[in-house]
Amino acid sequence: MRRVTYHLAIAAIFKNETPYLEEWLEYHLLVGFDHFYLYDNDGSNEVRELLAPYFRAGIVSHHPFTWINGTRHDRPTPFGGRDKNHIAFGHAARHYHREFDWIMKIDVDEFLVPIEGDSIADIVDRRDASRAKCIRVPRFNFGDNGHLKKPDGLVLESYTKREAESSNHKDLGNSRFLSNNLRTNSAHSWGFRRIRGGVKIREQDVADMRVHHYYTKSLEEYLTRQNTMRSRVVSEEGFRERNAGRNDVDDKSMLRFASEIKHRIAMRRSGADASDIDGGEHRLRLLRRGLL
């Protein structure tokens, strides 16, 4: 029988994401993820201090990734080029695939959302892990909600307007089938070993979860984000172009998680024991039933 340490893991690289990390981590812990492989392209003391409780709890494997700054992989790349994101994802696949069952390729501005129930783990466990090498989760881009400046409150509270149709996907990959990803230059898809077979569950066939992508946020936030592709112009004109069509649908499906995320952040900052905080999934179910 195959034995792993984690069931659901995330691989992500980040830079200039300090204001958003706690919300993103606590949300994904709440819906069933148990570990994060984080590639730190920021390198600040502030980030290390913020992540310290997660290190102590064994929730985060931290990789300093500033060594790549100033190299050719740190510049905007043409389509298909290999950048620092691809190198980080490849490292996670190559070095950690024996530690987890499933791994999500995702950024700090993306949230994997259960449409049925409150648990991604429950949804994933309904798939046949012996056959499915990945689940291609549809991704919806969210717009600025009319914000020019960074608003107070959580991202999921502040940005509730999105495009009407999914415009891309993100892979939740099955470690049984992962390749070393040395030649996979994609921020969306994992590479897989051909000899292992298996099937990809297409995004058109996934209706029980989706990725919310808070790409532009406010104009202020858009202008300070990192840019890793030549096609993404960081300017007011680029903001208007990226924001077009991304405020068409009002989607408040994430608001049900807001109070519990705030509670978890406050507890983590207070130095509460990790076992007390990670009872949050049970608290959320009680809240939904009106018992708290």
N, C-alpha and C positions, 0 to 999 in steps of 0.2 A: 504494500500500500504506500502511495506517495505521501510523504510528510513534508509540510511547509510551515513556515513561521507565521505568515500572514495570508489572509484570504483575499482582501482587496487592497491594492496599493496604487499609489499615484507617483509618476515621475514628472517633475517640473523644474524649469530653470526660471530664475527671476532676477529682475533689476528694477530699482525704483518702485518697489511694490510694498514698502513698509506699512503704509496706512491700511492695506487691504489683507495682509497675511493672516491676522488672527481670525477675522471673519471667515476667510476661505478655509483655513484649517479646521476650525470648530464646526463649520457647516458639514464638511465632508466626513469628519468623525461622527457627526450626528446621524448621517444617513448610512453609515456602515463601513467606511474605509478604516483600515487599521494601521496603515503605515504610509510614509511619504519619503521619497528619495528626492531631496531638494538640492539643486545645483545653484549655488549662491554667487551670482554675477554682480552682486552689490558690494559685499565685503565690508559693510559698515559695522561699527560697534553697536549701533542701535538695533540692527537686524539680529546680531548674535544675542543681545540681551533679550529681545522679544522672543526669540526661539528657544531660549534657555530652558523654560519649563517643559517644552516638547522634547528637548534632548534628554532631560532627566527622566521623563516618562517613557523613553524608548519609542516615541512616536515618529521621530524624524531622524533619518540618516542624512547628515549634512556634508556637502561637498563644496569647499571653497572653489570658485570657478572664475576668479578674477585674472588668473594666469593667461586666459585667452584674450584679455583686453588688448587692443592694439594690433592683434594679428589679422590675417586676411579673413578669418572666420568671424570676426567681430564687426565687419562692415556689411552694409546692405548688399544682399546677394541677388544675382539673377535667378529666375525661376529654375529650380532643379539644382541650384548650387548648395554646397554643404556649409551650413553656418553653425554657430555655437549651440543652438537648440538641438540640431541633429546629433552633434557630438555627445551632448549630455544624455539624450534619449538612448543613443547607442551604448553608452557606458552602463546605464541602468539595465538594459536588456542583457548585456554581455556578462555583467558581474553579479547580478542579483536574481536572475530568473529562477534559481532554485529556492528562493525565499518566499515566493508568493504564488497564489493560484492565478490571479488576474491583475493586470496593471493598466491603468488609464494614462494615456498621453494627453496632457491637459496643461493649460496655463493658469496663472493666478487670476486672470480676468474671466475664467470659465468655471461654471458650476454644473456638475452632473445632477440632474433633477429627476426624482421618481414621480411619474405621473399617476401610477397606481400605488397607493399606500405611501409610506414615509421612508422606506428602506430600499436602497439600491442593492444591498446584499440579498434581500428576499427575491428581488426581480432577477438578479443574475443566477441565483440558485435554481430557477425554473428552467434554465437552459441546460442542454446536454453538454457538459464540459469535456466529454470524451470525443465529441465531434466538432464543436464550435471552436474554431481557432481565434475568432474575434467577433465582437459585436460592434457593428458600425452605428454609432449613436448619432441621430440627426442633430445638427447644431443650428440654433437660431441666434441671429445677431440682434442685440438691443441697441437703441439709440440714446440720444442725450436727454430725453424727457424735458427738453426746453431749458436745461441748466447750462449757463455760461461758466459759473464757478462751481468748484467742488462743494456739494451739499453736505450738511451734517447728516449723521445717521448711516446705517448700513448700505452697502451697494444694492442689496436685494430689495431694500425699502425705497431707495431713491430712483431706481431705474426700472420701470415696469412696462415700458413700451418697446415693442419689437417688430421685426419684419413678419409678414403674414405666412411665408413659406420658408422651410428650412433651405439654407443655401450652401451647407457643407456638412461634414461629419467629423467625429473624433472616434478613434479606435479604443475599445476596451479589449486588450489582448490577453489571450490564454497562454500562460508560460509554457505549457506542454508543447506548443508549436512555434514559439518565438525563435527567430534566427539571432545571430549576433548583432544584426542591424548596422553593420559597418558600412553598408552601401545603401541604406534607407535614408534618403534625404527628404524627409517629410515631417511636417509638424502635426499631421493628422493621422497618418497610417503607420502601423508597425510592419516590420518585415517578418516573414515566416519561412520555416524550413519546408521546402517542397516535398521532401521525402516523407514528411509526417502526414501529409494529406490534410484532412479537415476541411471545413466549410466556413466561409465568412457569412455572418448574418447581415444582410444588407440593411442600410438605413431605412429603406422603404418598408421593411418588415419589422421595424422596431417602433412600437407605439406606446410602450410602457415607461420609457425614460427619454430624456433629451438633454442636450447641453445648452445652457444659457450663456451666451458670449457677450460680456459687457465691454465691447471693444472701444467705442468712442468715449463713453461717459460724457462729462461736460467738456466744453471747449478747453478750459484750463487744464484739465487732466489729459486730454488728448495731446496737447502741445508738449507735455513733459514725458510722454511714454517713449519707450525705446523703439527704434525702427529697424527691422531686420530684413526688409525687402525693398528693392528699388521702386516697386510699384506703389508703395505706401508713402505718400508725401506728407510730412509733418508740417502743416501750415493750416491757416483758416480755410483756404480753398480745399485742401485735402480733407479737412474735417467735414465740410459741407458735402463733399463727394461721398465719403464713407458713411455719413449719417443719413443719406437719402434713402427713403423707403424703410427706415428702421424704427419708426415711431408709429406704425400703422395699426398695431394691435395692442390693446391694453391687457397685460398679462400679470395678474397679481398672485400667481400660484406659489410664489416663493415666500409670501408674507407669513404663511403659517409657521415658518421656522424662525422668524425674527426674534421673538421673545426668548426662546431657548438659547439661541446663539449669544444674545447679550448676557444671559445668565451664565453661560459657560465662560465667556471672556472675562467677566467680572470675577468668577471663582478662580480661574487660572491666574489672573493677575494678583489675587489675594494670597496665592501660595497654597491653595487647597490641594489635597491629595488627588492624584490623577484618578484613582478608583472612585472617588466621590463625584468628580466632574463627569466621568464617562458613563455614569448612570443616566445621562441626559436623554438617551433614546427612550428609556422607560418614562421619564418625566414628560417627554413630548407626547407620547401616546395618552397619558393621563390628561394632559392639557386639551388634546383634541376631543376627549370624551367629557370634558367639563368637570373633571374630578380634582383639579388643582386651581 
